[in-house]
């Protein structure tokens, strides 16, 4: 695999999708969602292009001619991809209605495993809900040490996500539903990079990313099964200190999602 391709495929994408109606489940009601989320972070894309260009210029082997600026591009691109990579993920979520407007859920896949709790209010035909979801983010399969490029290796990566969501929506009989809302995600992380091929010692860093934005979605189907789609836009904020320099991790994230939901 070429160095450039490694840069594009490595890392953990942020799953910002809700992909569910604003109405919380009734007591004893069950819902299952099979979803797909695409994550397109603008800041990471810029860093990745610069890093990929540097790798191409270095031909992946001879690093003697890499300038300090090119080395910084590689470090910045590697950390950006580790924390918020562009990508597509498939995930599943199950939810159970606890009664009195409360709903419990569990989600896995797409780089995230966690649980959530929502509280809803029925103002028929309008529904309001607020939710909390917490869990561990990953993205590196089989526990392998992942190579972000052939010059920089990511030897450790951990991230936890805590999301707060507010939604409002309507349900149109038994065939349609529409919703929109806002989301705040706080993501503490820890990573270790090994850029020894660039003449630098391994370094560890920790910090937190914040995403805030909105989303809107629709569902079409009949009674029990719906095709659902959603578009989310969020602003990311955060900084990372490595080798005495501060890297700005801020940017915009575009997050379309689609899937199938069954309610019983």
N, C-alpha and C positions, 0 to 999 in steps of 0.2 A: 504494500500500500504506500502511496506517495505521501510525503510530509504534508502537502496541502490538503489532501483528503483526510488525513488524521486530524488536522486542525478543525475541519468542518464537522467531523463525526463525533469528536470527544466532547464530554461535558454533560451537565445536567440541566435540562430545560425546565423552566418554571411553569407549572400547571396552574393557570389562573381561572379556568373554566368553572362555572356552576352547573350549567346545563340541566336545570330543573325549575319547575313551576314555583311561583312565590307561595302557593298554597301548601301548608304543611299537611302531612297525612293524618287521617282520622285514627283514633285508637284501634289497633289491630290491623290497620292497613299496611300493605307491603309495597315497596317499589324497588325495581332493579334497573340500573342504567348502564349501558355499554357505550362508552364515549371515546372520541378521538380529539385531541387538542394539538393545534399547531402553534408554536411559540416563535415570534419573530422580533427579537430585541434589536433596536437600531444601533445602540452603542456597541453591543457585542459584534455586530456585523462589521462595523468600522474597524474595530480592533483586530478582528479575524483577517480582514483583507490586508491590513498592514503587516500582520505576522506572517501570513501566507506568502506575501511578496518577499519578505526577508528570507524565509525558508527557501523559496525558489532561487533567489539570488545566491544563497549559500550552497545550493545543490545538495543540501542535507548531509554533506560530509566535511568539507573544508570550512572550518569556522574561524580560521586565522585572520581572515580579512573582514570579519564582521565588525562594524563600527559600534560605538557605545549607543548611538541612536537606534541602530538596528537591533541591538541586544535588548534595549528597553521595549521596542515594539514586540519582540518575542515574549518577554515577560508579561507585558500588558495584555497581549492577545491570549496567552495561556490562562491567566487568572480570570479574564472576562469569560472565556469559554467554560471554565470550571464552574463559575458561579451562576451563570445564566446563559446557557447555550441555546442557539436556535435549534429547533427540532420538532418532531412529531411523536406523540405518545398515545398509546391505547390504555384505557383504564376501565375499571368496573366499580360501581358503587351500589350498595344495598342500604335501604332505609326502612325504618319501622316506626309506625305511629304509636306514641305512648299515651295519647289521649290528652285532653285539655289544651290542645294546640302545640304540644311538644312532639318533637321528632328526633330520633337517634339514627345516625348513619355511620357507615364505614366505607372507606375508599382505598383501593390499592391499584398499583400500576402507573405507568407514565411518569416514573421517577418519584412517586409519593405514596406513602402508606400512613393512614391516620384515621381518626374518628371525628365526628362532628355532632353538634347539638343545635337544633333550631326551635324557636318559639314563634308561632304564627297567630295572627288575628284575622278573623273572618268578618269582612264588611261587605258581604256579597252585593254586587258581583266583583268587588275589589278585594284582593288578599294582600296582607302585609306580613312580612316575616323578618326576623333577625337571627343570625347564626354565628356560631364559633366552630372553627375546625382546627385541629392541631395534629401534627405528625412529623415524621422523619422523611426528609427528601434524600434521594440517592440518584442513581442514573448510571453507575458503573456496574456492569453485569458480572456475575460469577465471582465477585470479590477481587478481581484482578487489579494489579497496579496499572493504571492507564497512562499511556503515553499521549500527552497533549500535542506534542510534535516530536520529531526525532531529536530535537535539541533540548527540550524541556519536558521533564517527566513529573506528573502529578502523583505523589506517593501516598497522600492521605486527603480525603475530602469528606466532610460531614456538614449537613445542613438540616435545620429544623424549621418548619413553617408554622406560624400561628396566624390564622385568617379570621377577620371579622367582616360579616356581610350583612347588608340591608337590602331587601327586595320589596317590590310592589308589582302586582300583576292581575290579570283577569283570566277567567276560564270561560270559553264560549261553548256552552252545552257539553256534549260528550265528544266533540270533534276538534276543538282548538284551544290553545292557551298561548298567552304572551306575557312576557315579564321583562323587567329591567331593574337595575340596582347599582350599588356602589360596593367596593371591596377594598379593604386595607390588609396587607400581608406583611408581617414582620418576620425576617428570616435570619436568625443568628447562624454563623458558619465558622468552620475551622478548616484550613487547608495547609498542606506542605508541598512545596515545589522543590525539585532537584534540577537546577540548571548547571550542573557541574561541567557539562560539555562546553558551556559558555565561559568557564573560568570562575564561576560563582559557587559559593557554598549553599547547601540546602537551607531553606528558610521556611518557617511556619508563620502563619498569620491568622488572626480571627477578627471578626467584626459582625456587622449585620446589614442586610439589605432591606429596604422598605419599598413596597409597591402600593400605589393608590390609583384607583381608576374606576371605570364604570363598564357595564355590560348590558346587552339587550338580547333577548332570544324569543323564539317561537316554537310551538309544538303542534303538529298536525297528525291526526290519526282518528281512532274510533274507540271510545270507551276504555279499553285496557292497554292498548299499544299505540305509541306515538313516535314519529320521527321528530327529533329535536335538533335545533341549530342555534348557535349563539355567536355573537361577536363581542369581544372585550378589548378595551384599550386602557393601558395603565402607564403611569409614570414611575420609573424606578429611581431610587436615591441611595447613595452610600459611597463610602470611600474605603480604600485599602492601602495600608502602609507596608511597602517592601523596599528593603535596601535604602532606607532613608528618604524615599520618595513616596508621595501620595498620589494614588490613582483614583480618578473620578469614575464611579460606576453608574452614574446617572444616565438616563435615556428613556425612550418610549418603547413600549412593548405592545405589539399587536397580537391578538390571540383569538383566532376563529376556532370554533369547536362544533362537532356534530355527533349524532349517535341515535340510539334507540332506547326508549324508556317503556317499561311495562309496569302497570299499577294494578294491584289485586286487593 
